[in-house]
């Protein structure tokens, strides 16, 4: 026989144990219903972080922007200097390298 207050039940009578078990089931059901209603239900593969897509969009837009800025600077220099597309190609490559560096830097920050 267990003493009153000891063990996981705390020495509760059987009727109270049943009521507590029923209460636990009702609370769990209410939590599930609320999660479904608010759209917080667990989905397979869901990491639980809603901003993952925002981070991916930011990184891809920064990558494309770096390439476009490099190409724009190269084209402007070519236009001002009257040269061929040599500077355009060089600066587009530099923009690509800068974009890769930005993406790598952002992913390193996410890993920490």
MARKOL-995525 format. One record per residue (C-alpha): residue number from 1; chain; z, y, x. Coordinates in steps of 0.05 Angstrom, whole numbers, plus 5000, padded with zeros to 4 digits. Last residue first. Layout:
! residues N
<node seq="NUM" mol="A" zz="Z" yy="Y" xx="X"/>
...
***
This chain:
! residues 112
<node seq="112" mol="A" zz="4280" yy="5583" xx="5504"/>
<node seq="111" mol="A" zz="4217" yy="5549" xx="5478"/>
<node seq="110" mol="A" zz="4196" yy="5609" xx="5437"/>
<node seq="109" mol="A" zz="4198" yy="5654" xx="5498"/>
<node seq="108" mol="A" zz="4153" yy="5606" xx="5536"/>
<node seq="107" mol="A" zz="4105" yy="5606" xx="5477"/>
<node seq="106" mol="A" zz="4100" yy="5682" xx="5478"/>
<node seq="105" mol="A" zz="4088" yy="5684" xx="5553"/>
<node seq="104" mol="A" zz="4034" yy="5631" xx="5548"/>
<node seq="103" mol="A" zz="3999" yy="5669" xx="5492"/>
<node seq="102" mol="A" zz="4002" yy="5734" xx="5531"/>
<node seq="101" mol="A" zz="3975" yy="5701" xx="5595"/>
<node seq="100" mol="A" zz="3917" yy="5670" xx="5556"/>
<node seq="99" mol="A" zz="3900" yy="5737" xx="5526"/>
<node seq="98" mol="A" zz="3902" yy="5771" xx="5595"/>
<node seq="97" mol="A" zz="3856" yy="5718" xx="5623"/>
<node seq="96" mol="A" zz="3807" yy="5728" xx="5566"/>
<node seq="95" mol="A" zz="3810" yy="5803" xx="5574"/>
<node seq="94" mol="A" zz="3795" yy="5795" xx="5648"/>
<node seq="93" mol="A" zz="3735" yy="5751" xx="5631"/>
<node seq="92" mol="A" zz="3710" yy="5804" xx="5582"/>
<node seq="91" mol="A" zz="3722" yy="5856" xx="5636"/>
<node seq="90" mol="A" zz="3676" yy="5819" xx="5685"/>
<node seq="89" mol="A" zz="3622" yy="5804" xx="5634"/>
<node seq="88" mol="A" zz="3620" yy="5877" xx="5610"/>
<node seq="87" mol="A" zz="3620" yy="5901" xx="5683"/>
<node seq="86" mol="A" zz="3557" yy="5860" xx="5697"/>
<node seq="85" mol="A" zz="3522" yy="5877" xx="5632"/>
<node seq="84" mol="A" zz="3474" yy="5924" xx="5667"/>
<node seq="83" mol="A" zz="3492" yy="5991" xx="5694"/>
<node seq="82" mol="A" zz="3482" yy="6059" xx="5663"/>
<node seq="81" mol="A" zz="3550" yy="6083" xx="5688"/>
<node seq="80" mol="A" zz="3574" yy="6109" xx="5621"/>
<node seq="79" mol="A" zz="3545" yy="6050" xx="5582"/>
<node seq="78" mol="A" zz="3568" yy="5998" xx="5631"/>
<node seq="77" mol="A" zz="3637" yy="6029" xx="5633"/>
<node seq="76" mol="A" zz="3640" yy="6029" xx="5557"/>
<node seq="75" mol="A" zz="3615" yy="5957" xx="5553"/>
<node seq="74" mol="A" zz="3669" yy="5934" xx="5602"/>
<node seq="73" mol="A" zz="3724" yy="5972" xx="5565"/>
<node seq="72" mol="A" zz="3701" yy="5943" xx="5498"/>
<node seq="71" mol="A" zz="3696" yy="5872" xx="5527"/>
<node seq="70" mol="A" zz="3767" yy="5877" xx="5554"/>
<node seq="69" mol="A" zz="3792" yy="5905" xx="5488"/>
<node seq="68" mol="A" zz="3756" yy="5850" xx="5450"/>
<node seq="67" mol="A" zz="3785" yy="5794" xx="5494"/>
<node seq="66" mol="A" zz="3855" yy="5822" xx="5489"/>
<node seq="65" mol="A" zz="3848" yy="5830" xx="5413"/>
<node seq="64" mol="A" zz="3827" yy="5757" xx="5406"/>
<node seq="63" mol="A" zz="3889" yy="5732" xx="5442"/>
<node seq="62" mol="A" zz="3935" yy="5781" xx="5406"/>
<node seq="61" mol="A" zz="3907" yy="5757" xx="5340"/>
<node seq="60" mol="A" zz="3918" yy="5685" xx="5358"/>
<node seq="59" mol="A" zz="3990" yy="5697" xx="5379"/>
<node seq="58" mol="A" zz="4006" yy="5737" xx="5317"/>
<node seq="57" mol="A" zz="3975" yy="5685" xx="5271"/>
<node seq="56" mol="A" zz="4015" yy="5629" xx="5304"/>
<node seq="55" mol="A" zz="4080" yy="5669" xx="5299"/>
<node seq="54" mol="A" zz="4067" yy="5684" xx="5226"/>
<node seq="53" mol="A" zz="4053" yy="5610" xx="5212"/>
<node seq="52" mol="A" zz="4119" yy="5590" xx="5244"/>
<node seq="51" mol="A" zz="4156" yy="5644" xx="5204"/>
<node seq="50" mol="A" zz="4178" yy="5599" xx="5147"/>
<node seq="49" mol="A" zz="4222" yy="5557" xx="5192"/>
<node seq="48" mol="A" zz="4246" yy="5494" xx="5156"/>
<node seq="47" mol="A" zz="4207" yy="5449" xx="5202"/>
<node seq="46" mol="A" zz="4168" yy="5420" xx="5145"/>
<node seq="45" mol="A" zz="4133" yy="5355" xx="5165"/>
<node seq="44" mol="A" zz="4146" yy="5322" xx="5099"/>
<node seq="43" mol="A" zz="4170" yy="5373" xx="5048"/>
<node seq="42" mol="A" zz="4242" yy="5391" xx="5034"/>
<node seq="41" mol="A" zz="4253" yy="5430" xx="4971"/>
<node seq="40" mol="A" zz="4264" yy="5504" xx="4981"/>
<node seq="39" mol="A" zz="4216" yy="5525" xx="4927"/>
<node seq="38" mol="A" zz="4269" yy="5562" xx="4886"/>
<node seq="37" mol="A" zz="4266" yy="5512" xx="4828"/>
<node seq="36" mol="A" zz="4262" yy="5451" xx="4873"/>
<node seq="35" mol="A" zz="4321" yy="5474" xx="4916"/>
<node seq="34" mol="A" zz="4361" yy="5491" xx="4853"/>
<node seq="33" mol="A" zz="4348" yy="5422" xx="4824"/>
<node seq="32" mol="A" zz="4368" yy="5388" xx="4888"/>
<node seq="31" mol="A" zz="4432" yy="5429" xx="4893"/>
<node seq="30" mol="A" zz="4448" yy="5414" xx="4820"/>
<node seq="29" mol="A" zz="4438" yy="5340" xx="4832"/>
<node seq="28" mol="A" zz="4484" yy="5341" xx="4893"/>
<node seq="27" mol="A" zz="4537" yy="5378" xx="4853"/>
<node seq="26" mol="A" zz="4531" yy="5328" xx="4795"/>
<node seq="25" mol="A" zz="4537" yy="5268" xx="4842"/>
<node seq="24" mol="A" zz="4599" yy="5298" xx="4876"/>
<node seq="23" mol="A" zz="4631" yy="5312" xx="4809"/>
<node seq="22" mol="A" zz="4619" yy="5240" xx="4787"/>
<node seq="21" mol="A" zz="4652" yy="5215" xx="4852"/>
<node seq="20" mol="A" zz="4710" yy="5263" xx="4840"/>
<node seq="19" mol="A" zz="4719" yy="5238" xx="4768"/>
<node seq="18" mol="A" zz="4717" yy="5166" xx="4791"/>
<node seq="17" mol="A" zz="4769" yy="5179" xx="4845"/>
<node seq="16" mol="A" zz="4813" yy="5215" xx="4793"/>
<node seq="15" mol="A" zz="4812" yy="5155" xx="4746"/>
<node seq="14" mol="A" zz="4828" yy="5108" xx="4805"/>
<node seq="13" mol="A" zz="4892" yy="5145" xx="4822"/>
<node seq="12" mol="A" zz="4891" yy="5190" xx="4883"/>
<node seq="11" mol="A" zz="4929" yy="5170" xx="4947"/>
<node seq="10" mol="A" zz="4894" yy="5222" xx="4990"/>
<node seq="9" mol="A" zz="4829" yy="5186" xx="4979"/>
<node seq="8" mol="A" zz="4808" yy="5187" xx="5052"/>
<node seq="7" mol="A" zz="4874" yy="5157" xx="5075"/>
<node seq="6" mol="A" zz="4944" yy="5188" xx="5070"/>
<node seq="5" mol="A" zz="4969" yy="5237" xx="5017"/>
<node seq="4" mol="A" zz="5014" yy="5187" xx="4981"/>
<node seq="3" mol="A" zz="5030" yy="5128" xx="5024"/>
<node seq="2" mol="A" zz="4983" yy="5070" xx="5026"/>
<node seq="1" mol="A" zz="5000" yy="5000" xx="5000"/>
***
